[in-house]
């Protein structure tokens, strides 16, 4: 039944949930929210809001998640997985060849200014940017054209970027992808109450606003560490024009 198995690899605070809701609004698509989150928490020394609930709600064995969830059986023609790139750490990535992979990024200054509200002392590992860049290099090494989204470009022209995205994925664009009902969704992970407040208030893509970002001075070295990875990715991003 499945004709298209899509995985969007992102970092945090990159409109990844917004895009999951967009795909959820399609008539032919099942969405799955961060199936590797518990595996990541169980294998790295990190503390996230509500991490005990996450560990209890999902399979902790990454290999099983890949086999039973990401490569599992679904009744819809399209399956869309919202994933964090850093959740791949330590996994055999051969299964990526069975997916259509999207890489989602955001300028790290804006991303870090938002991330610090949930993770007061973030490090490079928390951003997923290194792993996203590694995924990009993997795709390029295989002679494939990467599908990269940049958050600001999506928000500047959601319809235009989604049209190009669907063309790259070889699926039909649906107007329904531009809106959804406000509030939580049944597919939300148990972590939604910590991370999804603003997207739960939305009924579509929020208009892009160019605004000054106030980044704590202590995060400036991390910003400098992040920038080369972002710049490597954004060269390939689908543009809003």
N, C-alpha and C positions, 0 to 999 in steps of 0.2 A: 504493500500500500504506500509506503514512504517513497516519494520521488526526490525529496530534497531534505538533507540533514545539515542544518546551518548552526555553526557555533560562532558567537560573537565573543571575542577575547578583549577584555577591557582592563583598565585600572579603576580604582574607586573614584567617585564624584565626577564621572564622565558622561552623564545622561544615559547610562547603560539601562537603567530601569525604564526610563522614558521609551527607549527603543524596544525594550521587551514588550511594553504595553502597546506600542505601535504594531508589532508583529502579532501580538495577541488579538488585535482587532481585525486581522484577516479572517476570511471565512474558511480557510483551508489549513490553518496552522495551530499546532500545540506548542506552548512555551514552557520551558523548565528553568527555574531560577537557581543559579549557582550550585549545581549538584556536587561540586568538589569542595565546597566551603568547609565542611566538617573534616574532610581529609587534610586540608591545608592546616586547620587549627590543631589537628592531632599530631602533626609532624613538624611543626615549627614553634619556637618559643615566643609566641605572640599572645597578647591579651586583647580581645575585642569586646565591645559591648554585647552582653547576652551570649557569650561564647559557650557557656554550659548548655543553654537551650539549643544552640546550633549543633553541638556535638551529639545531643540526645535525639535530634530530629532527623538527622541524615546518616546514611552509611558512612563510616569512617575509613573504610578500605578503598583507596583510590582506584585500584585495579578493578574492583567489583563495580564501582560507580561507572567506570568507562564501559565495562562489558554489559552491565544490566540497565543503565540509565542512558548514557550518551549513545551507545550502540544498540540500545534495546528496541523493542517492538512498539510501534504506535499505530493508531488507526487513521491518523490524518496524513494527507499527502506531504505536508511540510512540518518539520519539527525545528524549533528555534531554541537553542540553549544560550542563556546569558551566563557567561563564564568570566572569572577574573584570571588574567594571564598568570599571575603569581601563584595561583592554585595548582598550576602544573608542576611545581617544583618536585623533583624526584621521580616523576612518572615517565614511563616509556611513551614517547610521543608519536609512535608509529601510527596510532589510531587516527591522527589528524588527517591522514591521507584519505580517510573515508568520510570527511566532512568538507563542507564549503565554509571556509574560515574568513571571518571579518575581524579586522583589527580596529579597535576604537581608542582614540587618544584625545587628550585635551592639553592645552598649554599648562605646563606644570605650576606656574605661579598661581593661576586661578584654582587649579586642582588642589594644591597644597593649602591654600587659604581656606578651602572648604573642608578638606580632610582633617585638619588640625582640630576642628570642633569635636570630632569623634575620637581621634587618636592624637593626644596632645604632643607626643614626641615621635613623629613618624620618621622612618628611615627609607632608604631606596627600595628595600624589599616590599614595603607597604604600598608603593605606587604602581607596581606591575610594569613600569616602563622598560626596565632591562629585559624582562621576559617578552614583552611585546616586540622589542627590537630584535630579540633572538628569533621570534616567530617570523618576523619580516625577512630576516636573512635566510631562514629555512625555506620560505616560500620562493624567494628569489633564486636560491641555489638549485631549486627543482625546475627552474625555467618557467615558473608560473607568474602571472600578473597578480600582485597582491591587491586585496580589496581593503582599503583603509578609509575610515571615517574620522573626521575631526569634529569635536563637539560644536564649536562655534560655527563651522561651515554648515552643519546640519541645521542649527537653529536659525541661521540667516535665510535659508530657503528649504524647509523640510520637504516640500513636495518635489522640488527639483532634484535634491540629493537622493531622496528615496526612489525616484524614477530611475536615476542612474544606478543606484544600488541594486534594484530589482533586475535591471538589465544585465548587470554584471553577474548576478546570481542565476540568471536565466529563469526567473519567475515573473508572473504578471504583477504589475503594480496595482494595488487596490486603493481607492480613495478612502476607504475605511481606516487605513493606516494612519490617517492624520488626526484622529480623535478617538476618545474613549471616555467612559463614565468616570467621574471623580470617585475617590475612595479606594480602600484596599481591594486586592484581587485575590481569588482563591489560590493562584499559583505563587503568591508572595512567600518568600522564606520567613521563618520565625523571627529573623533579624529586622524585618520591615519596620517595626516600631522604633528602631534606633536610627535607621538610615533613609526611610522613604517618606518622611512627613511632607516635603514639598511636592513630590510627584503625586501623592495621594490627593492633593488639592487641585491638581491639574486636570484638564479635559482635552489636552492636546499639547503640542510643542510650545513651550514658552518663547515669546519673542526674544531675539538676541539683543542684549544691551551691552554696549561698550562702556565699561566702567573701570575706575581706578581700583586696583586690588591692593589691599593693605596686608602685606605678608610679615609676620613676626621676624625680627632681625635674626633670631637664632636659626631660622629655616633657610637663610640665604645660601649657606654652603650646600644644603640639600638641593635647592633650586639649581645651582650651578652643576651639580652632579646629574640632575635629571635632564637638563636642556639638550645635551647632545643626542640622547635617545629620542626625545620628542622630535627634534629637527630631522633625524633620520626617518622617522615615520611620516611626518607631515608632508614630505616631498611627494608622497604617493596618494595623498588624501583626495577623495572626490570633492570637487569644488562646487560652491553654491551657485555659480553663474550659469 
